[in-house]
Amino acid sequence: MRSTKDIIYLDASATCPPHEKVILEVLKVDKNHWANPSSLHTLGIQALDILERSRNSIAKSFNVLPEQVLITSGATESSNLALKGYAGSLSPGRMIISSVEHPSVQSVANSLKKDGWTIQYWPVDNQGLIDINLLDELLSPPTKLVSLIWGQNEIGTVQPINIIATECKKRNIFFHTDATQVISQGLFDFSQLEIGALSASAHKFRGPKGIGFLLIDRQYLGLISPIQGGGGQEYGLRSGTQSVSLAHGMAIALQQISFHIDIINKQAKFPSTKTSSLTSTLLSHLLNIKGISLTGHPENRLPNLISLIVCSKNNIPISGRMLVRELSNYGIFVSSGSACSSAKKSSSSVLEAINIDKKLIHSSLRISLGCWLTDLDCDYITNIMSKTIEKIALTN
């Protein structure tokens, strides 16, 4: 087993190492405040107090009211609850999702289709950006639901979600976004975004696994129905005993994020950070390797994510899965795509949507950085990458 000093972990989009303070706080609450927060005795009341303090802290991070924060098991549950829960209050209509959505939203669309909804995909260009010229057409009746991923988890392209959200609000269309990959890059004022609902998972911003949240615009409070029965926790919308320690850990993780995403002219402006600077430097080094090319939008992208198609210097496609395994032998940990689907041998629907050549579709590599990286030997990584690519090419 390698020591952590030998590890160069570049897979932040899959998950992040929890912040040390998060680990300590979760353990402390689990040890001292393990009671059920729904219990009426003193121990239960103490646990409930910590839960609600955590909710208040999360609300403060995004400038919303505590009742707008729904604590869930993560972004997948949040997305299901937001979209299915609101769809349940409507007669079937049309739902619009992008052709580069996360599998959780695609799954919701498939489920609603069985209930009589029409599903239409918002096409993207070869860089993964939606065609804004289709806005009036796609947001016309019978559209009632729209869900667009804010920062694409595989290729990094950032969608102009606030432009779409504003137009949806004008037309009384419910708009949802998955912001899981965005929050680690900075907090933001939810009230400025005109979004109906927003999903996130804590482990993507150095919080614990198994916990996340759904932010709901005040306009839609009371209009989302539960999608499972039970004890009626979380304002009656999400039954099941709440994990006080994980909710507390999530709040603590958000408190460690000191950067802020500004909304300027309805577009998100990401802050300049050490992580974004390291990412830019590493990208420039990697693009000097013959046979490597960038996927996703070159500018409108997550500032910590590099997505590549990898070939040898003789243009031999390199297996992304094989490259991931070989690089891990050097203590460099990356991904061959989304961690939600990289274990599957099927082609990436995201790369298909941006028209990557079928011969290259299994040659993708995703590198994503986090704030725990205070320095990075880009020359070393580039050298190992180049040698490993040619080694694999010789075996093909």
URBEL-V318755 format. One record per backbone hydrogen bond with DSSP energy under -1.0 kcal/mol. CO is the residue of the C=O (numbers start at 0). NH is the residue of the N-H. E is the energy in kcal/mol with one decimal. If there is no record, write none. Layout:
# URBEL-V318755
CO & NH & E
CO & NH & E
This chain:
# URBEL-V318755
2 & 5 & -1.7
7 & 332 & -2.5
9 & 367 & -2.2
10 & 13 & -1.6
10 & 14 & -1.6
18 & 22 & -2.1
19 & 23 & -2.1
20 & 24 & -2.4
21 & 25 & -2.7
22 & 26 & -2.1
23 & 27 & -2.0
24 & 28 & -2.3
25 & 29 & -2.6
26 & 30 & -1.9
27 & 31 & -2.3
28 & 32 & -3.1
35 & 38 & -1.9
40 & 44 & -2.4
41 & 45 & -2.4
42 & 46 & -2.1
43 & 47 & -2.6
44 & 48 & -2.1
45 & 49 & -1.7
46 & 50 & -2.3
47 & 51 & -2.8
48 & 52 & -2.1
49 & 53 & -2.2
50 & 54 & -2.1
51 & 55 & -2.5
52 & 56 & -2.1
53 & 57 & -2.4
54 & 58 & -2.6
55 & 59 & -2.2
56 & 60 & -1.7
58 & 63 & -2.3
61 & 189 & -1.9
64 & 67 & -2.1
65 & 68 & -1.9
67 & 215 & -2.1
69 & 213 & -2.4
71 & 211 & -2.1
73 & 77 & -2.4
74 & 78 & -2.9
75 & 79 & -2.0
76 & 80 & -2.8
77 & 81 & -2.7
78 & 82 & -2.4
79 & 83 & -2.2
80 & 84 & -1.5
81 & 85 & -1.5
82 & 86 & -2.2
83 & 87 & -1.8
84 & 224 & -2.0
85 & 88 & -1.8
86 & 89 & -1.9
92 & 117 & -2.9
93 & 143 & -2.8
93 & 144 & -1.6
94 & 119 & -2.6
95 & 146 & -2.5
96 & 121 & -3.1
101 & 104 & -1.0
101 & 105 & -1.9
102 & 106 & -2.4
103 & 107 & -1.6
104 & 108 & -2.4
105 & 109 & -2.2
106 & 110 & -2.1
107 & 111 & -2.8
108 & 112 & -2.0
109 & 113 & -1.1
111 & 116 & -2.3
112 & 115 & -1.5
117 & 94 & -3.1
119 & 96 & -1.9
121 & 98 & -1.6
122 & 130 & -1.7
124 & 127 & -2.0
128 & 124 & -2.3
129 & 131 & -1.0
130 & 133 & -1.8
131 & 134 & -1.7
133 & 137 & -2.8
134 & 138 & -2.3
139 & 142 & -2.0
141 & 93 & -2.5
143 & 173 & -1.9
144 & 95 & -2.7
145 & 175 & -2.7
149 & 158 & -2.5
151 & 155 & -1.4
155 & 301 & -2.6
156 & 151 & -2.8
158 & 160 & -2.4
159 & 163 & -1.6
160 & 164 & -3.3
161 & 165 & -2.3
162 & 166 & -1.8
163 & 167 & -2.5
164 & 168 & -2.4
165 & 169 & -1.7
166 & 170 & -1.1
167 & 172 & -2.9
168 & 171 & -1.2
173 & 145 & -2.3
174 & 195 & -1.5
174 & 196 & -1.6
175 & 147 & -1.8
176 & 198 & -2.3
177 & 149 & -1.9
178 & 181 & -1.2
178 & 182 & -1.6
181 & 184 & -2.2
182 & 185 & -1.6
186 & 260 & -3.8
188 & 191 & -1.6
189 & 192 & -1.6
195 & 216 & -2.9
196 & 176 & -1.9
197 & 214 & -2.6
198 & 178 & -2.3
199 & 212 & -1.8
200 & 203 & -1.0
201 & 204 & -2.1
201 & 206 & -2.5
202 & 15 & -1.7
205 & 18 & -2.2
210 & 201 & -2.3
211 & 71 & -2.0
212 & 199 & -1.5
213 & 69 & -2.4
214 & 197 & -2.1
216 & 219 & -2.0
217 & 220 & -1.0
219 & 222 & -2.3
231 & 235 & -1.0
232 & 237 & -1.9
233 & 236 & -2.0
242 & 246 & -2.1
243 & 247 & -2.3
244 & 248 & -2.4
245 & 249 & -2.3
246 & 250 & -2.1
247 & 251 & -2.4
248 & 252 & -2.3
249 & 253 & -2.0
250 & 254 & -1.7
253 & 256 & -1.3
258 & 186 & -2.5
261 & 268 & -3.2
263 & 266 & -1.7
266 & 263 & -2.7
268 & 261 & -1.6
272 & 276 & -2.1
273 & 277 & -2.4
274 & 278 & -2.3
275 & 279 & -2.1
276 & 280 & -2.2
277 & 281 & -2.7
278 & 282 & -2.6
279 & 283 & -2.2
280 & 284 & -1.8
281 & 285 & -2.6
282 & 286 & -2.4
284 & 287 & -1.2
285 & 288 & -1.8
288 & 291 & -1.8
290 & 310 & -1.4
292 & 308 & -2.4
298 & 300 & -2.1
299 & 157 & -2.7
301 & 304 & -1.4
303 & 368 & -2.5
305 & 366 & -3.1
306 & 294 & -2.7
307 & 364 & -2.2
308 & 292 & -2.0
309 & 317 & -2.3
311 & 314 & -2.1
315 & 311 & -2.2
318 & 322 & -2.3
319 & 323 & -2.3
320 & 324 & -1.8
321 & 325 & -2.4
322 & 326 & -2.6
323 & 327 & -1.6
326 & 329 & -1.6
326 & 331 & -2.1
327 & 330 & -1.4
330 & 7 & -3.4
332 & 9 & -2.7
334 & 365 & -3.5
337 & 340 & -1.5
337 & 341 & -2.1
340 & 343 & -1.5
347 & 351 & -1.8
348 & 352 & -1.9
349 & 353 & -1.3
350 & 355 & -2.5
351 & 354 & -1.5
356 & 359 & -2.0
359 & 362 & -2.5
361 & 319 & -2.9
362 & 309 & -2.8
364 & 307 & -3.0
365 & 334 & -2.2
366 & 305 & -3.4
367 & 11 & -2.0
369 & 372 & -1.8
371 & 373 & -1.1
375 & 377 & -1.5
376 & 380 & -2.2
377 & 381 & -2.5
378 & 382 & -2.4
379 & 383 & -2.6
380 & 384 & -2.7
381 & 385 & -2.5
382 & 386 & -2.3
383 & 387 & -2.6
384 & 388 & -2.4
385 & 389 & -1.9
386 & 390 & -2.0
387 & 391 & -2.4
388 & 392 & -2.3
389 & 393 & -1.7
